[in-house]
């Protein structure tokens, strides 16, 4: 299940970036992966989600990011507390 979740995130980002017709996209751009999880009310849940997302992002970036017709995208993670 976990592998499928991260694969679906990566595929969603890939399809979203491939649909862009923005000519200002450079050869290497960055996409934001936002984590909206509880980090104060239920820190275990938020930390577990964040660790999983960061692991997936690190693995994708280590392989060169996500290549599309418009260039290559690396991923960046930001965490938000929804508690």
C-alpha positions, -999 to 999 in steps of 0.1 A, spaced: 0 0 0 28 25 9 46 19 -24 14 25 -43 8 57 -24 42 72 -33 39 59 -69 6 77 -72 21 110 -59 50 107 -83 27 100 -112 3 129 -103 33 153 -103 46 139 -135 12 143 -153 6 177 -139 40 190 -150 37 174 -185 4 192 -192 20 226 -188 26 247 -219 45 273 -199 75 284 -221 93 299 -190 100 264 -177 138 260 -175 158 229 -182 157 221 -145 129 233 -123 116 225 -89 82 212 -78 68 217 -43 54 187 -24 34 201 5 28 180 36 -4 190 54 -3 168 85 -7 171 122 26 179 139 15 193 172 -18 175 180 -7 141 169 31 144 163 36 107 156 12 107 127 27 139 112 63 127 116 55 93 101 39 110 70 67 134 67 94 107 69 77 87 42 73 117 19 109 128 24 121 93 17 101 92 -16 113 127 -26 149 118 -19 147 86 -40 131 105 -69 157 133 -67 186 109 -65 174 93 -98 175 127 -114 140 140 -106 111 138 -130 118 142 -167 91 156 -190 89 171 -224 95 205 -209 125 197 -188 135 179 -156 119 186 -123 134 181 -88 111 179 -58 112 201 -27 92 193 5 75 218 28 56 208 59 25 225 73 8 218 106 -29 212 102 -35 205 139 
